[in-house]
Amino acid sequence: MFIGLVLLALLAALSDRPLAWYAESQIEQALTTGSDSAESAHASIAGIPFLTQFATGEYRHVEVDVHRWHTGVIIINSIAADGRDVDADTSDVLTNKLTALEVASLKVTAELRWQDVAAALTHATDGVISVTVTARSRRPTIRVDTLLGSITIPLAVSVRDGQLHIPAGAKSAPIRIPLPTLPPGIHLSTATATAQGIQVTARGSRVHISFDS
């Protein structure tokens, strides 16, 4: 009997991590397919044993790293997400049809490259506004060309009313950076301009994330 219990425990241990790898692959696949998708993604689900988490569809801790997320309005260069108490429908995972995740607590850090920001701003205005970002030092500048002329200003970013803005001087309205619609339950918290781009953080609770099929 003792040997049988040991064998059962060993079999459970051997099947635990492969099952976690499978669940991780389903999350990665959901992130890299559909109209809004990433070029690559890596998911990691923590906690042993995973078998009980899989059976209930409740994952205690999920970390996801995403590279080059194409949103339709702007390309987000990288995303690092840390989710706690994540619900995933077990039948959807088993049938390779993961369409949504419910996350009790979520923290996200994202990076937007300046060239992607400039391209998105130019595209959003149908070329009426042409944006050039110079980031040769720690204090990047932005040049905005319009039909009425051009302005060059030190580049800074701010979060206002849940949107990402570039202040355009005292006499001009701020420039809103086009971003995809955020999932319900999450909001932008900080934004920082660097020589490489914009670092953005977002936090949320009871976040519903849907995936395109």
C-alpha positions as CSV (number, residue, x, y, z in Angstrom):
1,M,0.0,0.0,0.0
2,F,2.8,2.4,0.9
3,I,4.6,1.7,-2.4
4,G,1.3,2.3,-4.2
5,L,0.9,5.7,-2.5
6,V,4.4,6.6,-3.4
7,L,3.8,5.7,-7.0
8,L,0.6,7.8,-7.1
9,A,2.5,10.7,-5.6
10,L,5.3,10.3,-8.2
11,L,2.8,10.1,-11.1
12,A,1.0,13.2,-9.8
13,A,4.4,15.1,-9.5
14,L,5.5,14.0,-13.0
15,S,2.2,15.2,-14.6
16,D,1.9,18.4,-12.6
17,R,4.5,20.6,-14.5
18,P,3.6,19.3,-18.0
19,L,0.0,20.3,-17.3
20,A,1.1,23.7,-16.2
21,W,3.2,24.0,-19.4
22,Y,0.1,23.2,-21.4
23,A,-2.0,25.8,-19.6
24,E,0.8,28.3,-20.2
25,S,0.9,27.5,-23.9
26,Q,-2.8,28.2,-24.2
27,I,-2.4,31.7,-22.7
28,E,0.6,32.3,-25.0
29,Q,-1.5,31.1,-28.0
30,A,-4.4,33.4,-27.1
31,L,-2.0,36.4,-26.9
32,T,-0.4,35.7,-30.3
33,T,-3.5,35.1,-32.4
34,G,-6.4,37.4,-33.4
35,S,-6.6,40.9,-34.8
36,D,-4.8,42.4,-31.8
37,S,-1.9,40.2,-31.1
38,A,1.7,40.0,-30.0
39,E,4.7,38.7,-32.1
40,S,5.7,36.6,-29.2
41,A,4.6,35.8,-25.6
42,H,5.8,33.9,-22.6
43,A,3.5,32.8,-19.7
44,S,4.5,31.4,-16.4
45,I,2.0,29.9,-13.8
46,A,3.4,29.5,-10.3
47,G,2.3,27.2,-7.5
48,I,2.6,23.5,-6.7
49,P,0.6,21.4,-7.1
50,F,-0.8,22.8,-10.2
51,L,-3.3,20.0,-10.7
52,T,-5.7,21.4,-8.2
53,Q,-5.4,24.9,-9.7
54,F,-6.2,23.4,-13.1
55,A,-9.1,21.4,-11.9
56,T,-10.8,24.5,-10.3
57,G,-9.7,26.9,-13.1
58,E,-8.2,29.2,-10.5
59,Y,-4.5,30.1,-11.0
60,R,-2.9,31.7,-8.0
61,H,-0.1,33.6,-9.8
62,V,0.4,34.2,-13.5
63,E,3.2,36.2,-15.1
64,V,3.2,37.1,-18.8
65,D,5.8,38.8,-21.0
66,V,4.7,40.1,-24.4
67,H,6.9,41.4,-27.2
68,R,5.6,43.8,-29.9
69,W,1.9,43.9,-29.3
70,H,0.1,45.1,-32.5
71,T,-3.1,46.8,-31.3
72,G,-4.4,48.4,-34.5
73,V,-3.7,52.0,-33.2
74,I,-0.1,51.6,-31.9
75,I,2.5,49.0,-31.4
76,I,3.4,48.4,-27.8
77,N,7.0,47.2,-27.7
78,S,6.9,45.1,-24.5
79,I,4.4,44.3,-21.8
80,A,5.1,42.6,-18.4
81,A,2.0,41.6,-16.6
82,D,1.7,40.2,-13.1
83,G,-1.7,38.7,-12.2
84,R,-3.0,37.2,-9.0
85,D,-5.9,34.9,-8.6
86,V,-6.6,34.3,-12.3
87,D,-9.7,32.4,-13.4
88,A,-9.5,30.4,-16.7
89,D,-12.3,28.1,-17.8
90,T,-10.9,24.6,-17.6
91,S,-13.0,23.3,-20.5
92,D,-11.8,26.2,-22.7
93,V,-8.2,25.4,-21.9
94,L,-8.7,21.7,-22.6
95,T,-10.4,22.3,-25.9
96,N,-7.9,24.9,-27.1
97,K,-10.5,27.7,-27.1
98,L,-9.4,30.1,-24.4
99,T,-11.4,33.3,-24.9
100,A,-11.1,35.2,-21.6
101,L,-9.4,35.5,-18.2
102,E,-10.7,37.0,-15.0
103,V,-7.9,38.6,-12.9
104,A,-8.5,39.6,-9.3
105,S,-5.4,41.8,-9.1
106,L,-3.3,42.9,-12.1
107,K,-0.2,45.0,-12.5
108,V,1.2,45.9,-15.9
109,T,4.4,47.6,-17.1
110,A,4.6,48.5,-20.8
111,E,7.1,50.2,-23.0
112,L,6.3,52.2,-26.2
113,R,9.2,53.1,-28.5
114,W,9.4,56.6,-29.8
115,Q,9.3,55.6,-33.5
116,D,6.1,53.7,-32.8
117,V,4.6,56.7,-30.9
118,A,5.5,59.0,-33.8
119,A,4.0,56.7,-36.4
120,A,0.8,56.3,-34.4
121,L,0.4,60.0,-34.0
122,T,1.0,60.7,-37.7
123,H,-1.4,58.0,-38.7
124,A,-4.1,59.1,-36.2
125,T,-4.3,62.5,-37.9
126,D,-4.1,61.2,-41.5
127,G,-0.8,63.0,-41.9
128,V,-2.1,66.4,-41.0
129,I,0.2,66.3,-38.0
130,S,3.7,64.9,-38.6
131,V,5.6,64.0,-35.5
132,T,9.4,63.6,-35.2
133,V,11.0,62.4,-31.9
134,T,14.7,63.1,-31.2
135,A,16.0,61.1,-28.4
136,R,19.8,61.5,-28.5
137,S,20.0,62.4,-24.9
138,R,18.2,61.8,-21.7
139,R,15.8,64.7,-22.5
140,P,14.2,63.8,-25.8
141,T,12.3,66.5,-27.8
142,I,9.3,66.3,-30.1
143,R,8.8,68.3,-33.2
144,V,5.2,68.7,-34.4
145,D,4.6,69.9,-37.9
146,T,1.1,71.1,-38.9
147,L,-0.4,73.1,-41.7
148,L,0.0,76.2,-39.5
149,G,3.7,75.7,-38.7
150,S,5.9,73.6,-36.4
151,I,6.9,73.5,-32.8
152,T,9.7,71.7,-31.0
153,I,9.3,71.1,-27.3
154,P,11.0,69.1,-24.5
155,L,9.2,65.7,-24.5
156,A,7.3,64.8,-21.4
157,V,4.3,62.6,-20.8
158,S,1.5,62.5,-18.3
159,V,-1.6,60.5,-17.4
160,R,-4.8,62.7,-17.5
161,D,-8.3,61.3,-17.2
162,G,-7.1,57.8,-18.0
163,Q,-5.3,58.9,-21.2
164,L,-1.7,59.4,-22.1
165,H,-0.8,62.9,-23.1
166,I,2.2,64.9,-24.3
167,P,2.1,68.6,-23.1
168,A,2.5,70.9,-26.1
169,G,3.2,74.2,-24.4
170,A,1.0,76.8,-22.7
171,K,-0.7,78.0,-26.0
172,S,-1.4,74.5,-27.4
173,A,-3.6,71.7,-26.5
174,P,-1.9,68.5,-25.2
175,I,-1.3,65.8,-27.7
176,R,-3.1,62.6,-26.9
177,I,-1.2,59.4,-27.7
178,P,-3.6,56.9,-29.3
179,L,-3.9,53.7,-27.1
180,P,-6.1,50.7,-27.4
181,T,-9.2,50.4,-25.2
182,L,-8.1,49.0,-21.8
183,P,-9.9,46.0,-20.4
184,P,-12.6,46.8,-17.8
185,G,-11.2,47.2,-14.4
186,I,-7.7,48.5,-15.2
187,H,-6.4,52.1,-15.5
188,L,-3.2,53.9,-16.3
189,S,-1.3,55.0,-13.2
190,T,2.1,56.4,-14.3
191,A,4.0,57.4,-17.4
192,T,7.7,58.3,-17.8
193,A,9.6,59.6,-20.8
194,T,13.0,58.0,-21.4
195,A,15.5,58.2,-24.2
196,Q,14.1,54.9,-25.6
197,G,10.4,55.6,-25.3
198,I,7.6,55.8,-22.7
199,Q,7.4,53.5,-19.7
200,V,3.8,53.1,-18.6
201,T,2.3,51.3,-15.6
202,A,-1.3,50.3,-15.1
203,R,-3.1,48.6,-12.2
204,G,-6.5,47.0,-11.8
205,S,-8.7,44.7,-9.9
206,R,-11.4,42.3,-11.1
207,V,-10.0,42.7,-14.6
208,H,-11.8,41.0,-17.5
209,I,-9.5,40.2,-20.4
210,S,-11.0,39.0,-23.7
211,F,-9.1,37.3,-26.6
212,D,-10.0,37.5,-30.2
213,S,-10.7,34.1,-31.8
